[in-house]
Amino acid sequence: MAPGPLEGTGGTVKDIGFLLLAVISLSLPSELMSAEFGRIEGRVTDEETEKPLPLVNILVKGTSLGSETDKEGRYFIRDVSCGDYEIIATMMGYRAVTKEVSVRAGEISAIDFNLQESPIEMGGIVVTATRTNKYLADVPIRVDVIPAKEIERANNQTAADAVAWLTAVSVEGSGYSRGVVRLQGLPAKYTLVMIDGQRVRGGHADDIDLSQIPADMIERIEILKGPCSALYGSDALGGVINVITKSAPPKLSSTGSISYGTYNTQIYRLSHGLKANNIGYIATGTRSKTDGLEEWSRYTANNVFTKVNYGKDNKIIGSINYYWEDRILLDMKEKKLNSNIKGNWRLDRFSTMKIGGYWSQYNRSLASHGDTSTSEEIGFRTEFQYDRQVFANNLLTIGGDYSYNKSTSDIVDGSENIKSLFIQDQIEWLDMFLVIHGLRMDAHTDWGVQYNPKLNLMYKPLDRLGIRASIGRGFKAPTLSQLHMFWYHRFGGGFWIKGNSNLSPEKSIGYQVGVEVGPFVPGWCNLSLFWNDVRDMITIEEIGTYGGKPLLSYINAERVNTKGAEFELRTNFLEYFTTSLGYTYTIARDMDTEKELTYTPRHKLIGGLSFHSEQIGLTLDLRGEYTGRRYIDSDNTNILDGYYLLHSKLNATVFKHLKLSFAVNNILDFQYEEMSEMPGRTFLGSVGISF
């Protein structure tokens, strides 16, 4: 009889379960239970236009309490314990405002805000770093955020286009993928990609292609660099990219656009949304096709995304998401389906419960030499998360999830179960120190139990100065193919590949320390140092022969180390102009051979100058990049030269409802290579309408 999904680990799971229940029971301090309560409400407007601002996040600092403004710019926060607080109004693209408020029993405290638009403001609420809503400037982990407004102004077409302009981020094509992402020099397979907190399944060589996520469905992108397995488990060994999708607009909204460019590139988009009372919806559809520079880059893709939101008095919040995609690329056809349903309930004045269910399916067919191979991956996951305000400066998070994955193909037919539990504690002290520590346990049939701790620290001696430090452990579990496959590979004279059920997960430990200054009136800057060490990397080697052909199998053998520094600077001058500068220095080595990793430049520089005026409806964006020399072979004998590229983008709003845009990439038509020859000068023009 086959072993149960957690045979041999049940005792550990039960022990931690009892421990978590005990922590919950102890997290009910009498001084909170006996407190009296008041209410905070108010209105948020644009300082210049005096119009109400919807979708502004209102957060009571040091608590889990918060709200979001409605279409009239109003917000309501109920059941606030009596006392003195700082309340923050924040929205991406606007300068955050903090005010003090005193809450008295049975009374309403009215606090209004006027927000000023700022192209360099790094405000807003983020969720990926702690799995709780947190003001960006108060998160002890470096989080890169790309809001929808910035994506639109830069005329980015996909998520891959947007993240390419971050430090320590490398977007590259590989085989059947056109936009896989490497963080801090680590291979792309160590980057966990999620949509609304749900991991995206399916990709060539275990890589997830961000170029398949269209820009029009994105509200913002949150990027964490370094090990994140203490919150997200396997695959978050090198970092996390979480694409947060748009919610229903506060009023009826419809948009459409047509784009055409070099290589017969065509992009068609439609979007529609509406919110009425407590319920709203949004639906987007995108069709993309191009002939590409080479035959391998020719593709056709269709995407459909829908979301239904429900919210009542900020006590019950729920959403249902559906994302469908199909793509034809050369001799490969693939389809993806991701759907989820999530709920968020405020149980009492101090605690919330989140419950979610996720389902995904990935199908692929690949034609080669007259044969067609097919594969199907199905995944199901359910999760819970309990957040409780233990003391005024202490937020406890406890959660867990269960996932089931099944893979069926010509290579492997197998399934797996993973059960996980995690705990996280956020402690604020003296308004200057924030400590977050946590631990996650993942249990699996084949590779047993993995424990991943983390520790994040932040010291803010001044309001505009923050020092962050973090240490964490990450892991990536072997895939079902690496564990159980047995397959004949016809190329290269032919050879057999055999799975290894004794594989251990790949493991990492990472350190980061950084200093952030700002945001202030003229600008914002950040300097960070990072160090990552990956052990037990899974590689393949020949172990014998089978049927007269070489027999290869997977083993845990290699070790990789990456270290370096990131520097970012953004400034704003003459009201309409914004500059940006980013530099990354990276050393990435195979520690067994002491050779540098391929296609990993030591030096990378990015910069930009942007002009934006709402009054005349015009945005002009000029960006440049330099990529240094890099090795193309593991022996470090062949080198690709560095290169400079220059790009420009123009957006113009005409007659309020009509938008025109035109982009030119590689203006100087520079000829360069990565894993293959890259395009020269390319154009893309768009016409869009909204009402």
C-alpha positions as CSV (number, residue, x, y, z in Angstrom):
1,M,0.0,0.0,0.0
2,A,1.3,3.4,-0.9
3,P,2.2,5.6,2.1
4,G,-0.2,8.3,3.2
5,P,0.5,11.9,2.2
6,L,2.3,12.6,5.5
7,E,3.2,9.2,6.8
8,G,6.2,9.6,9.2
9,T,5.4,13.3,9.8
10,G,2.0,13.2,11.4
11,G,3.4,13.6,14.9
12,T,5.3,16.7,13.9
13,V,2.2,18.2,12.3
14,K,0.0,17.5,15.4
15,D,2.6,18.9,17.8
16,I,2.8,22.2,15.8
17,G,-1.0,22.2,15.5
18,F,-1.4,22.0,19.3
19,L,1.3,24.7,19.7
20,L,-0.6,27.1,17.4
21,L,-3.9,26.5,19.3
22,A,-2.1,27.2,22.5
23,V,-0.7,30.5,21.1
24,I,-4.2,31.5,20.0
25,S,-5.6,30.8,23.4
26,L,-2.9,32.9,25.1
27,S,-3.4,35.8,22.7
28,L,-6.4,37.2,24.4
29,P,-5.1,39.8,26.9
30,S,-7.7,41.0,29.4
31,E,-6.8,44.6,28.9
32,L,-7.9,44.5,25.3
33,M,-11.0,42.5,25.9
34,S,-12.2,45.0,28.5
35,A,-11.4,48.1,26.4
36,E,-14.0,50.7,25.3
37,F,-14.4,51.7,21.7
38,G,-15.0,54.6,19.3
39,R,-15.1,55.3,15.6
40,I,-13.0,57.1,13.0
41,E,-14.4,58.4,9.8
42,G,-13.6,61.1,7.2
43,R,-13.2,62.0,3.6
44,V,-10.1,62.1,1.3
45,T,-9.8,64.5,-1.6
46,D,-7.2,65.4,-4.2
47,E,-5.4,68.6,-3.0
48,E,-5.2,70.2,-6.4
49,T,-8.6,69.3,-7.9
50,E,-10.5,69.0,-4.6
51,K,-12.3,65.9,-6.1
52,P,-12.9,62.9,-3.9
53,L,-10.3,60.1,-4.1
54,P,-11.6,56.5,-4.2
55,L,-9.6,53.4,-3.3
56,V,-7.3,55.3,-0.8
57,N,-6.0,53.1,2.0
58,I,-6.6,54.3,5.5
59,L,-4.5,52.5,8.2
60,V,-4.5,52.9,12.0
61,K,-0.7,52.6,12.7
62,G,0.3,49.9,15.0
63,T,-3.0,48.0,14.6
64,S,-4.7,45.7,12.0
65,L,-7.5,48.2,11.6
66,G,-8.0,50.0,8.3
67,S,-10.4,50.9,5.6
68,E,-10.6,52.0,1.9
69,T,-12.4,55.0,0.6
70,D,-15.5,54.6,-1.5
71,K,-16.3,56.5,-4.8
72,E,-17.2,59.6,-2.7
73,G,-13.8,59.5,-1.0
74,R,-15.3,58.5,2.4
75,Y,-14.0,56.0,4.8
76,F,-15.2,54.4,8.1
77,I,-13.3,52.5,10.8
78,R,-15.4,51.1,13.5
79,D,-14.5,49.4,16.9
80,V,-11.3,51.3,17.6
81,S,-10.1,51.0,21.2
82,C,-10.0,54.2,23.1
83,G,-6.6,56.0,23.0
84,D,-4.3,58.1,20.9
85,Y,-3.2,56.9,17.4
86,E,-1.5,57.9,14.2
87,I,-3.7,57.4,11.1
88,I,-2.2,57.2,7.6
89,A,-3.8,57.9,4.3
90,T,-1.8,56.4,1.5
91,M,-2.2,55.7,-2.2
92,M,0.3,54.8,-4.9
93,G,1.2,57.9,-6.8
94,Y,0.3,60.3,-3.9
95,R,2.3,61.6,-1.0
96,A,1.2,59.8,2.2
97,V,-0.3,61.9,5.0
98,T,-0.2,61.0,8.7
99,K,-2.4,62.6,11.3
100,E,-2.9,62.1,15.0
101,V,-6.3,61.2,16.4
102,S,-7.8,60.6,19.9
103,V,-10.5,58.0,20.1
104,R,-13.0,58.3,23.0
105,A,-15.7,55.8,24.0
106,G,-18.9,56.0,22.0
107,E,-17.7,59.0,20.0
108,I,-16.9,59.6,16.3
109,S,-13.5,61.1,15.5
110,A,-13.6,62.9,12.1
111,I,-10.3,63.1,10.2
112,D,-10.2,64.4,6.6
113,F,-7.2,64.2,4.3
114,N,-6.0,66.2,1.2
115,L,-3.5,64.2,-0.8
116,Q,-0.9,65.7,-3.1
117,E,0.0,63.7,-6.3
118,S,3.7,62.8,-6.3
119,P,5.5,60.8,-9.1
120,I,8.2,59.6,-6.6
121,E,6.1,58.9,-3.6
122,M,6.7,55.3,-2.5
123,G,3.6,55.1,-0.4
124,G,0.7,52.6,-0.5
125,I,-0.2,49.4,1.3
126,V,1.6,46.2,0.5
127,V,0.6,42.7,1.5
128,T,3.3,40.3,0.1
129,A,6.0,41.1,2.7
130,T,4.0,40.0,5.7
131,R,0.8,38.6,4.3
132,T,-0.9,41.4,6.2
133,N,-1.7,45.0,5.1
134,K,1.3,47.1,5.9
135,Y,2.3,50.7,5.0
136,L,5.2,50.4,2.6
137,A,7.5,52.7,4.5
138,D,7.0,50.6,7.7
139,V,7.9,47.2,6.3
140,P,11.2,45.9,7.5
141,I,11.7,44.0,4.3
142,R,12.7,45.8,1.1
143,V,9.7,45.7,-1.2
144,D,9.8,47.0,-4.8
145,V,6.3,48.1,-5.9
146,I,5.3,49.0,-9.5
147,P,1.8,50.6,-9.5
148,A,-0.6,50.6,-12.4
149,K,-0.2,54.3,-13.0
150,E,3.6,53.8,-13.5
151,I,3.0,50.8,-15.8
152,E,0.6,52.8,-17.9
153,R,2.8,55.9,-18.2
154,A,5.7,53.7,-19.3
155,N,3.5,52.0,-21.9
156,N,4.4,48.5,-20.6
157,Q,2.6,45.7,-22.4
158,T,3.3,42.9,-19.9
159,A,4.4,42.2,-16.4
160,A,7.8,41.3,-17.7
161,D,8.2,44.8,-19.3
162,A,7.4,46.4,-16.0
163,V,9.8,44.5,-13.7
164,A,12.7,44.8,-16.2
165,W,13.4,48.3,-14.9
166,L,14.2,47.3,-11.3
167,T,17.6,46.8,-9.8
168,A,18.9,43.3,-9.2
169,V,16.3,42.0,-11.7
170,S,17.1,40.4,-15.0
171,V,14.4,39.5,-17.5
172,E,15.5,37.0,-20.2
173,G,14.2,34.6,-22.8
174,S,14.9,30.9,-22.5
175,G,13.6,28.3,-24.9
176,Y,9.8,28.6,-25.0
177,S,9.8,31.4,-22.4
178,R,10.2,35.1,-23.4
179,G,10.1,36.8,-19.9
180,V,11.5,34.7,-17.1
181,V,12.9,36.7,-14.2
182,R,16.1,36.2,-12.2
183,L,16.5,38.0,-8.9
184,Q,19.9,38.9,-7.5
185,G,21.7,36.7,-9.9
186,L,19.9,33.4,-9.0
187,P,18.4,31.2,-11.7
188,A,14.8,32.0,-12.7
189,K,13.5,28.7,-11.3
190,Y,14.0,30.1,-7.8
191,T,11.6,33.0,-8.3
192,L,8.0,32.3,-7.1
193,V,5.5,34.0,-9.3
194,M,2.0,34.6,-8.0
195,I,-1.2,36.3,-9.1
196,D,-3.2,37.6,-6.2
197,G,-1.3,35.3,-3.9
198,Q,-1.9,32.2,-6.0
199,R,1.2,30.6,-7.4
200,V,1.2,30.4,-11.2
201,R,1.7,26.9,-12.6
202,G,3.3,25.6,-15.7
203,G,6.3,26.8,-17.7
204,H,9.2,25.6,-19.8
205,A,12.1,24.3,-17.7
206,D,10.4,25.1,-14.5
207,D,10.4,28.8,-15.3
208,I,7.3,31.1,-15.2
209,D,7.0,33.5,-18.1
210,L,5.8,37.0,-17.0
211,S,5.4,38.1,-20.6
212,Q,2.2,36.1,-20.6
213,I,0.6,38.4,-18.0
214,P,-1.0,41.5,-19.8
215,A,-0.5,44.9,-18.2
216,D,-4.2,45.9,-18.3
217,M,-5.1,43.4,-15.6
218,I,-2.4,44.7,-13.1
219,E,-3.2,47.0,-10.2
220,R,0.4,46.7,-8.9
221,I,3.4,44.3,-8.8
222,E,5.1,43.6,-5.5
223,I,8.6,42.1,-5.6
224,L,10.5,40.6,-2.6
225,K,14.2,39.6,-3.1
226,G,15.9,36.9,-1.1
227,P,14.5,33.7,0.6
228,C,10.7,34.0,1.4
229,S,9.9,30.4,2.2
230,A,9.0,31.3,5.8
231,L,5.8,32.6,4.4
232,Y,5.3,31.0,1.0
233,G,7.0,27.6,1.1
234,S,8.7,25.9,-1.8
235,D,9.9,27.8,-4.9
236,A,10.4,31.1,-2.9
237,L,14.0,30.3,-2.5
238,G,15.3,33.4,-4.4
239,G,12.3,35.7,-4.0
240,V,8.6,36.4,-4.8
241,I,6.8,38.4,-7.6
242,N,3.2,38.9,-6.7
243,V,1.0,40.4,-9.4
244,I,-2.0,42.1,-7.7
245,T,-4.9,42.4,-10.1
246,K,-7.3,45.3,-10.5
247,S,-10.5,45.4,-8.5
248,A,-13.9,46.7,-9.7
249,P,-13.7,50.4,-10.5
250,P,-15.8,52.7,-8.3
251,K,-18.1,53.6,-11.2
252,L,-19.0,52.2,-14.7
253,S,-15.8,52.0,-16.8
254,S,-15.1,50.6,-20.2
255,T,-11.8,50.7,-22.2
256,G,-10.5,49.3,-25.4
257,S,-7.2,49.6,-27.4
258,I,-5.5,48.4,-30.6
259,S,-1.7,48.3,-30.9
260,Y,0.4,47.5,-34.0
261,G,4.2,47.3,-34.3
262,T,7.3,45.8,-35.7
263,Y,7.3,42.1,-36.8
264,N,3.5,42.4,-37.4
265,T,2.9,42.6,-33.7
266,Q,-0.8,43.1,-32.9
267,I,-2.4,43.6,-29.5
268,Y,-6.1,43.9,-28.9
269,R,-7.6,44.8,-25.4
270,L,-11.0,45.2,-23.9
271,S,-11.9,46.0,-20.3
272,H,-15.2,46.6,-18.5
273,G,-16.1,47.1,-14.8
274,L,-18.7,48.4,-12.4
275,K,-19.3,48.6,-8.7
276,A,-22.7,49.1,-7.1
277,N,-23.2,49.2,-3.4
278,N,-21.3,46.2,-1.9
279,I,-20.6,44.2,-5.0
280,G,-18.5,44.9,-8.1
281,Y,-16.8,43.2,-11.0
282,I,-14.1,43.7,-13.6
283,A,-13.4,41.8,-16.8
284,T,-10.5,42.1,-19.2
285,G,-9.5,40.4,-22.4
286,T,-6.3,40.5,-24.4
287,R,-5.2,39.0,-27.7
288,S,-1.6,39.2,-28.8
289,K,0.3,37.9,-31.8
290,T,3.6,38.6,-33.5
291,D,5.8,37.1,-36.2
292,G,8.9,37.7,-34.1
293,L,12.5,38.2,-35.1
294,E,13.0,34.5,-35.6
295,E,10.7,31.5,-36.1
296,W,11.1,30.5,-32.4
297,S,9.7,33.9,-31.2
298,R,6.5,33.8,-33.3
299,Y,3.5,33.3,-31.0
300,T,-0.2,33.9,-30.5
301,A,-1.8,34.4,-27.1
302,N,-5.2,35.0,-25.6
303,N,-6.0,36.1,-22.0
304,V,-9.2,36.5,-20.1
305,F,-9.3,37.8,-16.5
306,T,-12.4,38.4,-14.4
307,K,-12.8,39.3,-10.7
308,V,-15.9,39.8,-8.6
309,N,-15.5,41.6,-5.3
310,Y,-17.8,41.9,-2.3
311,G,-17.4,44.1,0.8
312,K,-19.6,45.2,3.6
313,D,-18.6,47.7,6.3
314,N,-15.0,46.6,6.0
315,K,-15.9,43.5,8.1
316,I,-16.6,41.0,5.3
317,I,-14.5,41.2,2.2
318,G,-14.5,38.5,-0.5
319,S,-13.4,38.0,-4.1
320,I,-13.7,35.4,-6.9
321,N,-11.0,35.5,-9.6
322,Y,-10.8,33.6,-12.9
323,Y,-7.8,33.8,-15.2
324,W,-7.6,31.9,-18.5
325,E,-4.8,31.9,-21.1
326,D,-3.8,29.9,-24.2
327,R,-0.7,30.4,-26.3
328,I,0.8,28.9,-29.5
329,L,4.6,29.3,-29.7
330,L,6.3,27.6,-32.6
331,D,5.6,23.8,-32.1
332,M,4.1,24.2,-28.6
333,K,0.5,24.8,-27.5
334,E,-0.4,25.6,-23.9
335,K,-3.4,26.5,-21.8
336,K,-3.5,27.9,-18.3
337,L,-6.4,28.3,-15.9
338,N,-6.2,29.8,-12.5
339,S,-9.2,30.5,-10.3
340,N,-9.7,31.3,-6.6
341,I,-12.2,32.3,-4.1
342,K,-11.2,34.2,-1.0
343,G,-12.9,35.6,2.1
344,N,-11.8,38.0,4.8
345,W,-13.8,38.3,8.0
346,R,-13.3,40.6,11.0
347,L,-14.2,38.2,13.8
348,D,-14.0,40.7,16.6
349,R,-12.4,44.0,17.4
350,F,-8.9,42.5,17.4
351,S,-8.8,39.6,15.0
352,T,-9.5,38.6,11.4
353,M,-9.8,35.3,9.6
354,K,-8.9,34.8,5.9
355,I,-9.9,31.6,4.0
356,G,-9.1,30.8,0.4
357,G,-9.4,28.1,-2.1
358,Y,-7.3,27.9,-5.3
359,W,-7.5,25.7,-8.4
360,S,-5.2,25.6,-11.4
361,Q,-4.7,23.6,-14.6
362,Y,-1.9,23.7,-17.1
363,N,-2.0,21.7,-20.4
364,R,0.8,21.6,-23.0
365,S,1.3,19.7,-26.2
366,L,4.7,19.7,-28.0
367,A,5.2,18.5,-31.5
368,S,8.7,17.2,-32.4
369,H,10.0,15.1,-35.3
370,G,6.5,13.8,-36.1
371,D,5.7,13.0,-32.5
372,T,3.4,15.0,-30.2
373,S,3.9,14.8,-26.4
374,T,1.2,16.0,-24.0
375,S,1.2,16.9,-20.4
376,E,-1.3,18.1,-17.8
377,E,-0.7,19.6,-14.4
378,I,-3.6,20.1,-11.9
379,G,-3.2,21.9,-8.6
380,F,-5.6,22.5,-5.7
381,R,-4.8,24.5,-2.6
382,T,-6.8,25.6,0.4
383,E,-5.5,28.0,3.1
384,F,-6.4,29.8,6.2
385,Q,-4.9,32.7,8.1
386,Y,-5.7,34.1,11.5
387,D,-4.4,37.6,12.5
388,R,-4.8,38.9,16.0
389,Q,-3.8,42.2,17.7
390,V,-2.3,40.8,20.9
391,F,-1.2,44.1,22.4
392,A,-1.2,47.6,21.0
393,N,2.2,47.0,19.4
394,N,2.0,43.3,18.6
395,L,0.3,41.6,15.7
396,L,0.3,37.8,15.6
397,T,-0.3,35.8,12.4
398,I,-1.0,32.1,12.3
399,G,-1.8,30.1,9.2
400,G,-1.6,27.0,7.2
401,D,-2.5,25.4,3.8
402,Y,-3.0,22.1,2.2
403,S,-2.1,21.6,-1.5
404,Y,-2.5,18.7,-3.9
405,N,-0.7,18.6,-7.2
406,K,-1.0,16.0,-10.0
407,S,1.1,15.7,-13.1
408,T,0.2,13.5,-16.1
409,S,2.4,13.2,-19.2
410,D,4.5,10.9,-21.4
411,I,7.3,11.5,-18.8
412,V,5.6,11.1,-15.4
413,D,2.3,10.2,-13.9
414,G,2.3,11.1,-10.2
415,S,0.8,13.3,-7.5
416,E,1.8,14.9,-4.2
417,N,0.3,16.3,-1.0
418,I,1.9,19.1,1.0
419,K,0.7,20.3,4.4
420,S,2.0,23.5,5.8
421,L,1.8,25.6,9.0
422,F,3.3,29.0,9.7
423,I,3.5,31.5,12.5
424,Q,4.7,35.2,12.4
425,D,4.9,37.8,15.1
426,Q,5.2,41.6,14.4
427,I,6.4,43.7,17.3
428,E,6.8,47.5,17.2
429,W,8.8,49.3,19.9
430,L,9.2,53.0,20.7
431,D,7.9,53.9,17.2
432,M,11.5,53.4,16.0
433,F,12.0,49.6,16.0
434,L,10.0,46.9,14.2
435,V,10.8,43.2,14.5
436,I,9.2,40.5,12.5
437,H,10.1,36.9,13.2
438,G,8.4,33.7,11.9
439,L,8.7,30.0,11.1
440,R,7.0,27.8,8.5
441,M,6.9,24.0,8.3
442,D,6.1,22.1,5.1
443,A,5.6,18.3,5.1
444,H,5.7,16.1,2.0
445,T,5.5,12.4,1.3
446,D,8.9,12.1,-0.4
447,W,11.2,14.8,0.9
448,G,9.8,14.9,4.5
449,V,9.6,18.1,6.6
450,Q,11.3,21.4,5.9
451,Y,11.5,24.2,8.5
452,N,12.2,27.7,7.3
453,P,12.7,30.6,9.8
454,K,13.1,34.3,9.2
455,L,14.0,37.4,11.1
456,N,13.4,41.0,9.8
457,L,14.5,44.2,11.6
458,M,13.8,47.8,10.9
459,Y,15.2,50.9,12.7
460,K,13.7,54.3,12.0
461,P,15.6,57.0,13.9
462,L,14.0,59.6,11.7
463,D,10.6,59.7,9.9
464,R,12.4,59.7,6.5
465,L,15.3,57.4,7.3
466,G,15.0,53.6,7.6
467,I,17.6,50.9,8.2
468,R,16.5,47.4,7.3
469,A,18.2,44.0,7.9
470,S,16.9,40.5,7.3
471,I,18.0,36.9,7.4
472,G,15.9,34.0,6.1
473,R,16.0,30.4,4.9
474,G,14.4,29.2,1.6
475,F,13.9,26.0,-0.2
476,K,12.7,24.6,-3.5
477,A,11.2,21.1,-3.6
478,P,12.1,18.6,-6.3
479,T,9.4,18.5,-9.0
480,L,7.4,15.4,-9.7
481,S,9.4,14.8,-12.9
482,Q,12.7,15.0,-11.0
483,L,11.4,12.5,-8.5
484,H,9.5,9.9,-10.6
485,M,10.2,10.4,-14.3
486,F,11.6,7.7,-16.7
487,W,11.9,9.0,-20.2
488,Y,13.9,8.5,-23.4
489,H,15.3,11.7,-24.9
490,R,15.7,11.3,-28.7
491,F,18.1,14.2,-29.3
492,G,21.9,14.1,-29.2
493,G,22.1,10.4,-30.1
494,G,19.5,9.5,-27.5
495,F,19.7,8.8,-23.7
496,W,17.4,7.9,-20.8
497,I,16.6,10.1,-17.9
498,K,15.5,8.5,-14.6
499,G,13.9,10.3,-11.6
500,N,15.4,10.0,-8.1
501,S,12.9,9.6,-5.3
502,N,15.7,10.2,-2.7
503,L,16.3,13.8,-3.8
504,S,16.3,16.5,-1.1
505,P,15.0,20.0,-1.6
506,E,17.4,22.7,-2.7
507,K,18.1,25.0,0.2
508,S,19.3,28.6,0.6
509,I,20.1,31.1,3.3
510,G,20.0,34.8,2.5
511,Y,21.1,38.0,4.2
512,Q,20.1,41.6,3.3
513,V,20.8,45.0,4.8
514,G,19.8,48.4,3.4
515,V,19.4,52.1,4.1
516,E,16.5,54.0,2.7
517,V,16.3,57.8,2.7
518,G,12.9,59.5,1.8
519,P,10.6,60.0,0.3
520,F,11.1,63.7,0.6
521,V,10.3,66.6,-1.6
522,P,13.2,66.4,-4.1
523,G,13.6,62.6,-4.2
524,W,14.2,59.2,-2.6
525,C,17.1,56.8,-2.6
526,N,18.0,53.3,-1.3
527,L,21.2,51.3,-0.9
528,S,21.1,47.6,-0.2
529,L,23.6,44.8,0.1
530,F,22.7,41.1,-0.4
531,W,24.2,37.7,0.0
532,N,22.6,34.3,-1.0
533,D,24.0,30.8,-0.6
534,V,22.2,27.9,-2.3
535,R,23.1,24.3,-1.4
536,D,22.0,20.9,-2.6
537,M,21.2,22.2,-6.1
538,I,19.6,19.6,-8.3
539,T,21.7,18.7,-11.3
540,I,21.8,15.7,-13.7
541,E,24.6,13.3,-14.3
542,E,25.3,9.9,-16.1
543,I,24.9,6.9,-13.7
544,G,25.2,4.0,-16.2
545,T,23.5,2.6,-19.3
546,Y,20.0,1.3,-20.2
547,G,19.2,-0.6,-23.4
548,G,22.6,0.3,-24.8
549,K,22.0,4.1,-24.2
550,P,23.4,6.4,-21.5
551,L,21.3,6.5,-18.3
552,L,21.1,9.9,-16.5
553,S,19.6,10.8,-13.2
554,Y,19.1,13.7,-10.9
555,I,21.3,14.3,-7.8
556,N,21.8,16.9,-5.1
557,A,25.3,18.2,-5.8
558,E,25.9,21.9,-6.7
559,R,26.3,25.0,-4.6
560,V,25.8,28.6,-5.9
561,N,26.6,31.9,-4.2
562,T,25.5,35.3,-5.2
563,K,26.3,38.6,-3.6
564,G,26.3,42.2,-4.5
565,A,24.8,45.7,-4.0
566,E,21.8,47.7,-5.3
567,F,21.5,51.4,-5.5
568,E,18.4,53.4,-6.5
569,L,17.7,57.1,-6.8
570,R,14.6,59.0,-7.9
571,T,14.2,62.7,-8.0
572,N,11.5,65.2,-9.0
573,F,12.1,68.7,-10.3
574,L,10.3,71.6,-11.9
575,E,7.0,69.8,-11.0
576,Y,6.7,67.9,-14.2
577,F,10.1,66.0,-14.5
578,T,11.2,62.8,-12.8
579,T,14.6,61.1,-13.0
580,S,15.5,57.6,-12.0
581,L,18.8,55.8,-11.6
582,G,19.6,52.2,-10.7
583,Y,22.8,50.3,-10.4
584,T,23.4,46.6,-9.6
585,Y,26.7,45.0,-8.9
586,T,26.5,41.2,-8.8
587,I,29.0,38.3,-8.4
588,A,27.3,34.9,-9.0
589,R,29.5,31.8,-8.7
590,D,29.3,28.1,-8.9
591,M,31.1,27.3,-5.7
592,D,32.2,23.8,-6.8
593,T,34.0,25.1,-9.9
594,E,34.7,28.7,-8.7
595,K,33.3,29.8,-12.1
596,E,30.8,32.6,-12.6
597,L,27.3,31.8,-13.6
598,T,26.4,32.3,-17.3
599,Y,24.6,35.4,-18.6
600,T,25.1,37.2,-15.2
601,P,26.7,40.6,-15.7
602,R,28.7,42.1,-12.8
603,H,27.5,45.6,-13.7
604,K,24.0,46.7,-14.8
605,L,22.9,50.3,-15.0
606,I,19.4,51.7,-15.7
607,G,18.2,55.3,-15.9
608,G,15.3,57.4,-17.1
609,L,14.0,60.9,-17.6
610,S,10.2,61.4,-17.6
611,F,8.0,64.4,-18.3
612,H,4.3,64.1,-17.2
613,S,1.6,66.7,-17.2
614,E,-2.0,65.9,-16.3
615,Q,-3.1,69.4,-17.5
616,I,-2.1,68.8,-21.1
617,G,-2.4,65.0,-21.0
618,L,1.1,64.2,-22.1
619,T,3.8,61.8,-20.8
620,L,7.2,61.5,-22.4
621,D,9.5,58.8,-21.1
622,L,13.2,58.3,-22.1
623,R,15.1,55.3,-20.7
624,G,18.5,53.9,-21.1
625,E,20.3,50.8,-19.9
626,Y,23.8,49.3,-19.8
627,T,24.5,45.6,-19.4
628,G,28.1,44.6,-18.7
629,R,30.1,41.7,-20.1
630,R,28.9,38.2,-19.2
631,Y,30.1,34.6,-19.7
632,I,28.0,32.3,-22.0
633,D,29.6,29.0,-21.0
634,S,30.2,27.3,-17.6
635,D,34.0,27.2,-18.2
636,N,34.0,31.0,-18.5
637,T,36.0,30.9,-21.8
638,N,33.5,32.8,-24.0
639,I,32.4,36.3,-23.3
640,L,29.6,38.5,-24.7
641,D,30.5,42.2,-24.8
642,G,28.5,44.7,-22.9
643,Y,25.9,46.9,-24.6
644,Y,24.0,50.2,-24.2
645,L,20.3,50.6,-25.2
646,L,18.1,53.7,-25.4
647,H,14.2,53.6,-25.4
648,S,11.5,56.2,-25.7
649,K,7.7,56.2,-25.1
650,L,5.1,58.9,-25.7
651,N,1.5,58.9,-24.3
652,A,-1.0,61.6,-25.1
653,T,-4.7,62.0,-24.0
654,V,-6.8,63.6,-26.6
655,F,-10.4,64.8,-26.0
656,K,-10.4,63.2,-22.6
657,H,-11.6,59.8,-23.8
658,L,-9.0,59.1,-26.6
659,K,-5.5,58.1,-25.8
660,L,-2.6,57.7,-28.3
661,S,0.8,56.1,-27.5
662,F,4.0,55.4,-29.4
663,A,7.1,53.5,-28.3
664,V,10.5,53.0,-29.8
665,N,12.8,50.4,-28.3
666,N,16.5,50.3,-29.0
667,I,16.4,53.7,-30.7
668,L,20.1,53.4,-31.9
669,D,19.4,50.0,-33.5
670,F,22.3,48.4,-31.5
671,Q,23.0,44.8,-32.5
672,Y,23.5,42.6,-29.4
673,E,23.0,39.0,-28.1
674,E,21.8,37.3,-25.0
675,M,20.9,33.6,-25.4
676,S,20.3,34.4,-29.1
677,E,20.2,37.4,-31.4
678,M,18.1,40.2,-30.0
679,P,15.8,42.6,-31.9
680,G,17.2,45.9,-33.3
681,R,15.0,49.0,-33.4
682,T,11.3,48.2,-32.9
683,F,8.1,50.3,-32.9
684,L,4.7,49.9,-31.2
685,G,1.8,52.3,-31.7
686,S,-1.5,52.2,-29.8
687,V,-4.9,53.9,-29.9
688,G,-7.2,53.6,-26.9
689,I,-10.6,54.8,-25.9
690,S,-12.2,54.9,-22.5
691,F,-15.6,55.9,-21.2
